Amino acid sequence: MGGLAASVLALGLVPTAATSAAAAPEEGVHRGDLPSGSRYVVEVPAGWNGKLLLWNLGYIGGPPGGEATSGPGGATREWLLSEGYALAALKPTTNGWAVEDFLEETPDLYAEALDVLGSEPAATIAWGSSMGGQVSAALAERYPGTIDGALPMCASVAGGVGMLNSGLDGAFVFKTLLAPDDDAIELVNVSDERARSAAASAVLEEARGTPEGRARIALAAAVAQIPGWVQQGAERPAADDHEAQLDQQASVFMFSVFSPREPLEARAGGNFSWNTGIDYAEQLRISGNSAQVEALYAAAGLSLEEDLATLAATPRVTADAAAVQYMLRNATPTGRITQPVLTLHESGDTAPVIGQAQAYADAVAAAGRAELLRQTYVDRPGHCSYSPAETVAALDTLAERIDTGTWPDTSADALEARAAALDAASSVDLGAADFADLEVPGFVRAYYPRVDVDLEGTFADGRRYVAHVPADWDGTAAVLGRVTRLDRPEHRWLSERGVAMIGYEYHADWDLGGSRDNATVAHDTLARIAGAVPHTTIATGSSQAGLTTRIIAQQAPEWLDGAAPMCGGGAGAISMWNAKLDTTFALRTLVDPDSPLDITRIGDVRAEGEALDELVSTAVSSPLGQARIALAAALSKIPALDADGEELTELADRVEAYAESMPLAVGASIRAPFEETAGGSFSWNNDVDYREALRDSGRIEEVRAAYAAAGGDLEADLQALHTAERLTADEDAVRYVESLATFDGELAVPVVSLHTTGDPAGPTADDDAYRSVVEHAGRGEMLRNTFVKARGHCTFTTAEVVTALDLLLDRVETGEYGPAAPDALDARAAD
């Protein structure tokens, strides 16, 4: 997949050409070629109802190529078009087990359908029968942004691996007990499918003629869970008519057990089936067919125990790991659905057996999504032999669930009543329906490995998100602010720890409120993707996201259990930006009062940056200017560290560091959009005593020394600051920022902050202020401030980031902080 088609389907986006088209779609059949060469068809009814059905074919026999068909023919197709459904499908260039083709090429099919329809469908449903039903279930999981519901019919919803493992079980028992020396009967790594089938068929026919052979066929059929009523048109054998049941099982044994392997193994690159660790005595016990097997063994005078012992002693089949992974991808649904799915199965199906429906239900329930699944049945033999009435009743039920958000009654009686009503209301003869409420057995070879889930999408406000749920998710979640790629080492560390993550894009205009609110949206989205509400959720982020993380912790949403703000605004936005104003105000007033520097209410960000650069350049060109830089830097406590994170000692070096850090420290490019969001200036200095501010900075001696070395008059400059025209704020803007990002210290969840000692954008004094407020509120034990001796803004190593997160996660889990002194944190990082 690539380009527009992939992003359209994965993210639920619509091409501009499609959304801009206002005309009704052109009625008729539209055909063409996809980029892969596969053929596609989009069929548009006279009055499109806004719903699009993506049809997926079953196992494709015959030669490759040919035209795509838009769905079941006959009365079903006629009814769908009469009801206004648009139909689309593709026909891959390959045949056989073309699951990968469907999964990869559906985005291109969807893009073509959008082009034909001219607008996004109100609902898109993936549906199909047999292998196509399995594809439909897999599409629902792979493309949740676009697939609104799925209707897998007679589908291997337990996946190809489980189904073919079940077939291997039957074949293994069959060969071991009836033809152990027949090399033509290849169990796996099949080199000659035709010879394999012919040899197995010959053994089957001979065995059917003897009581011993029939008993062993029954055992092989039992471990493969072949039901005793499989022949269409035949009466159901009595529960104790074991011979009649065996005749029916034998009639489909080759279809069920020796289905083609060679083409599937060619696609997978090896064998994907195994029976290592399988206890066939236990398989028989839970198969549901043990009574039949025991009766036929007794009638034949055979020892079932001896045959089971023979099976236990026979060398097993192992699989190729890469081939297994291929088949899992193409496809074993995980059960982590995010939209309604309705399955339809026959009790007498053998490929798949009905037990697969129960296995899928178990997987969906394990993912916490049982409410999204409904399963329906007909009690008769056959594979995908549904009447049009049954098919359209199931589809109509799913469509109602998508439209209303609530499942209608899916009992057999309700479905039959729906089918009858649809038939009566239509000019199309749909025939009868024969739904049944069944107690479905388990599937003994279900294989639903937990796999990583990775999804991307957009929130309602257009912000992008990316989510990852690890295979061994432990119920812990991390909401990551301003993260749109989960490819950093700390993300891998979180995943390996079992933590699910969702990162999301921030607003470019410093809309901290919107980013705060989207944290809740992110949490809810991750819960939907993971299939369950996390039992523990932390929030973390750096810089702007660090400030927002503090806001989230301050306002304590119900879902939050801990926060790790990094390098972001501990003193609150008002204090932080007032300090930055003090620095730029001092620089402009003392270096060039006529400078075009706006400081607040910035009209042109580029011009502001150029004006600041000019001021700094002018200042560093003279000793007095350098002293004034030292004064300006002191007011916002801009740090001066060397590359090793040590304090610079020489005044000239410190002034050089201040000058270099000045653009990042005052943040004009950030103030401007923040002011726009706030609706005005939220900073002021009309009440500031700069003599007192300099004393409080802790750097008065350094500034005095700089002025003395330059022969300057510090007192005169402080007087100039005192008498200079001051800057005022807009009250509404102040109220907005204050309500959003001023902290009262009333922490409801533990917070671990991380800060570099040499951060020019936010000095360590910010964290000191945060601690003071938290302690004043009596919540000091909720907070741990951690510092990294390093120069720069957010310049943490991976070890430092994960150590802070590890400290927080342990605190959330145990209720107590571990040691947080620097030496202890270094030891934790090393561990």
Rosetta blueprint (number, residue, H / E / L):
1 M L
2 G L
3 G H
4 L H
5 A H
6 A H
7 S H
8 V H
9 L H
10 A H
11 L H
12 G L
13 L L
14 V L
15 P L
16 T H
17 A H
18 A H
19 T H
20 S H
21 A L
22 A L
23 A L
24 A L
25 P L
26 E L
27 E L
28 G E
29 V E
30 H E
31 R E
32 G E
33 D E
34 L L
35 P L
36 S L
37 G L
38 S L
39 R E
40 Y E
41 V E
42 V E
43 E E
44 V E
45 P L
46 A L
47 G L
48 W L
49 N L
50 G L
51 K E
52 L E
53 L E
54 L E
55 W E
56 N E
57 L L
58 G L
59 Y L
60 I E
61 G L
62 G L
63 P L
64 P L
65 G L
66 G L
67 E L
68 A L
69 T L
70 S L
71 G L
72 P L
73 G L
74 G H
75 A H
76 T H
77 R H
78 E H
79 W H
80 L H
81 L H
82 S H
83 E L
84 G L
85 Y L
86 A E
87 L E
88 A E
89 A E
90 L E
91 K E
92 P L
93 T L
94 T L
95 N L
96 G E
97 W L
98 A L
99 V H
100 E H
101 D H
102 F H
103 L H
104 E H
105 E H
106 T H
107 P H
108 D H
109 L H
110 Y H
111 A H
112 E H
113 A H
114 L H
115 D H
116 V H
117 L H
118 G L
119 S L
120 E L
121 P L
122 A L
123 A E
124 T E
125 I E
126 A E
127 W E
128 G E
129 S E
130 S L
131 M H
132 G H
133 G H
134 Q H
135 V H
136 S H
137 A H
138 A H
139 L H
140 A H
141 E H
142 R H
143 Y L
144 P L
145 G L
146 T L
147 I L
148 D L
149 G E
150 A E
151 L E
152 P E
153 M E
154 C L
155 A L
156 S L
157 V L
158 A L
159 G H
160 G H
161 V H
162 G H
163 M H
164 L H
165 N H
166 S H
167 G H
168 L H
169 D H
170 G H
171 A H
172 F H
173 V H
174 F H
175 K H
176 T H
177 L H
178 L H
179 A L
180 P L
181 D L
182 D L
183 D L
184 A L
185 I L
186 E L
187 L L
188 V L
189 N L
190 V L
191 S L
192 D L
193 E H
194 R H
195 A H
196 R H
197 S H
198 A H
199 A H
200 A H
201 S H
202 A H
203 V H
204 L H
205 E H
206 E H
207 A H
208 R L
209 G L
210 T L
211 P H
212 E H
213 G H
214 R H
215 A H
216 R H
217 I H
218 A H
219 L H
220 A H
221 A H
222 A H
223 V H
224 A L
225 Q L
226 I L
227 P L
228 G L
229 W L
230 V L
231 Q L
232 Q L
233 G L
234 A L
235 E L
236 R L
237 P L
238 A L
239 A L
240 D L
241 D L
242 H H
243 E H
244 A H
245 Q H
246 L H
247 D H
248 Q H
249 Q H
250 A H
251 S H
252 V L
253 F H
254 M H
255 F H
256 S H
257 V H
258 F L
259 S L
260 P L
261 R L
262 E H
263 P H
264 L H
265 E H
266 A H
267 R H
268 A H
269 G L
270 G L
271 N L
272 F L
273 S L
274 W L
275 N L
276 T L
277 G L
278 I L
279 D L
280 Y H
281 A H
282 E H
283 Q H
284 L H
285 R H
286 I H
287 S H
288 G L
289 N L
290 S H
291 A H
292 Q H
293 V H
294 E H
295 A H
296 L H
297 Y H
298 A H
299 A H
300 A H
301 G L
302 L L
303 S L
304 L H
305 E H
306 E H
307 D H
308 L H
309 A H
310 T H
311 L H
312 A H
313 A H
314 T L
315 P L
316 R L
317 V L
318 T L
319 A L
320 D L
321 A H
322 A H
323 A H
324 V H
325 Q H
326 Y H
327 M H
328 L H
329 R H
330 N L
331 A L
332 T L
333 P L
334 T L
335 G L
336 R L
337 I L
338 T L
339 Q L
340 P L
341 V E
342 L E
343 T E
344 L E
345 H E
346 E E
347 S E
348 G E
349 D L
350 T E
351 A L
352 P L
353 V E
354 I L
355 G H
356 Q H
357 A H
358 Q H
359 A H
360 Y H
361 A H
362 D H
363 A H
364 V H
365 A H
366 A H
367 A L
368 G L
369 R L
370 A H
371 E H
372 L H
373 L E
374 R E
375 Q E
376 T E
377 Y E
378 V E
379 D E
380 R E
381 P E
382 G L
383 H L
384 C L
385 S L
386 Y L
387 S L
388 P H
389 A H
390 E H
391 T H
392 V H
393 A H
394 A H
395 L H
396 D H
397 T H
398 L H
399 A H
400 E H
401 R H
402 I H
403 D H
404 T H
405 G L
406 T L
407 W L
408 P L
409 D L
410 T L
411 S L
412 A H
413 D H
414 A H
415 L H
416 E H
417 A H
418 R H
419 A H
420 A H
421 A H
422 L H
423 D H
424 A H
425 A H
426 S L
427 S L
428 V L
429 D L
430 L L
431 G L
432 A L
433 A L
434 D L
435 F E
436 A E
437 D L
438 L L
439 E L
440 V L
441 P L
442 G L
443 F L
444 V L
445 R L
446 A L
447 Y L
448 Y L
449 P L
450 R L
451 V L
452 D L
453 V E
454 D E
455 L E
456 E E
457 G E
458 T E
459 F L
460 A L
461 D L
462 G L
463 R L
464 R E
465 Y E
466 V E
467 A E
468 H E
469 V E
470 P L
471 A L
472 D L
473 W L
474 D L
475 G L
476 T E
477 A E
478 A E
479 V E
480 L E
481 G E
482 R L
483 V L
484 T L
485 R L
486 L L
487 D L
488 R L
489 P H
490 E H
491 H H
492 R H
493 W H
494 L H
495 S H
496 E H
497 R H
498 G L
499 V E
500 A E
501 M E
502 I E
503 G E
504 Y E
505 E L
506 Y L
507 H L
508 A L
509 D L
510 W L
511 D L
512 L H
513 G H
514 G H
515 S H
516 R H
517 D H
518 N H
519 A H
520 T H
521 V H
522 A H
523 H H
524 D H
525 T H
526 L H
527 A H
528 R H
529 I H
530 A H
531 G L
532 A L
533 V L
534 P L
535 H L
536 T E
537 T E
538 I E
539 A E
540 T E
541 G E
542 S E
543 S L
544 Q H
545 A H
546 G H
547 L H
548 T H
549 T H
550 R H
551 I H
552 I H
553 A H
554 Q H
555 Q H
556 A L
557 P L
558 E L
559 W L
560 L L
561 D L
562 G E
563 A E
564 A E
565 P E
566 M E
567 C L
568 G L
569 G L
570 G L
571 A L
572 G L
573 A H
574 I H
575 S H
576 M H
577 W H
578 N H
579 A H
580 K H
581 L H
582 D H
583 T H
584 T H
585 F H
586 A H
587 L H
588 R H
589 T H
590 L H
591 V H
592 D L
593 P L
594 D L
595 S L
596 P L
597 L L
598 D L
599 I L
600 T L
601 R L
602 I L
603 G L
604 D L
605 V H
606 R H
607 A H
608 E H
609 G H
610 E H
611 A H
612 L H
613 D H
614 E H
615 L H
616 V H
617 S H
618 T H
619 A H
620 V H
621 S L
622 S L
623 P H
624 L H
625 G H
626 Q H
627 A H
628 R H
629 I H
630 A H
631 L H
632 A H
633 A H
634 A H
635 L H
636 S L
637 K L
638 I L
639 P L
640 A L
641 L E
642 D L
643 A L
644 D L
645 G L
646 E L
647 E E
648 L L
649 T L
650 E L
651 L H
652 A H
653 D H
654 R H
655 V H
656 E H
657 A H
658 Y H
659 A H
660 E H
661 S H
662 M H
663 P H
664 L H
665 A H
666 V H
667 G L
668 A H
669 S H
670 I H
671 R H
672 A H
673 P H
674 F H
675 E H
676 E H
677 T H
678 A H
679 G L
680 G L
681 S L
682 F L
683 S L
684 W L
685 N L
686 N L
687 D L
688 V L
689 D L
690 Y H
691 R H
692 E H
693 A H
694 L H
695 R H
696 D H
697 S H
698 G L
699 R L
700 I H
701 E H
702 E H
703 V H
704 R H
705 A H
706 A H
707 Y H
708 A H
709 A H
710 A H
711 G L
712 G L
713 D L
714 L H
715 E H
716 A H
717 D H
718 L H
719 Q H
720 A H
721 L H
722 H H
723 T H
724 A L
725 E L
726 R L
727 L L
728 T L
729 A L
730 D L
731 E H
732 D H
733 A H
734 V H
735 R H
736 Y H
737 V H
738 E H
739 S H
740 L H
741 A H
742 T L
743 F L
744 D L
745 G L
746 E L
747 L L
748 A L
749 V L
750 P L
751 V E
752 V E
753 S E
754 L E
755 H E
756 T E
757 T E
758 G E
759 D L
760 P L
761 A L
762 G L
763 P L
764 T H
765 A H
766 D H
767 D H
768 D H
769 A H
770 Y H
771 R H
772 S H
773 V H
774 V H
775 E H
776 H H
777 A L
778 G L
779 R L
780 G H
781 E H
782 M H
783 L E
784 R E
785 N E
786 T E
787 F E
788 V E
789 K E
790 A E
791 R E
792 G L
793 H L
794 C L
795 T L
796 F L
797 T L
798 T H
799 A H
800 E H
801 V H
802 V H
803 T H
804 A H
805 L H
806 D H
807 L H
808 L H
809 L H
810 D H
811 R H
812 V H
813 E H
814 T H
815 G L
816 E L
817 Y L
818 G L
819 P L
820 A L
821 A L
822 P H
823 D H
824 A H
825 L H
826 D H
827 A H
828 R H
829 A H
830 A H
831 D L
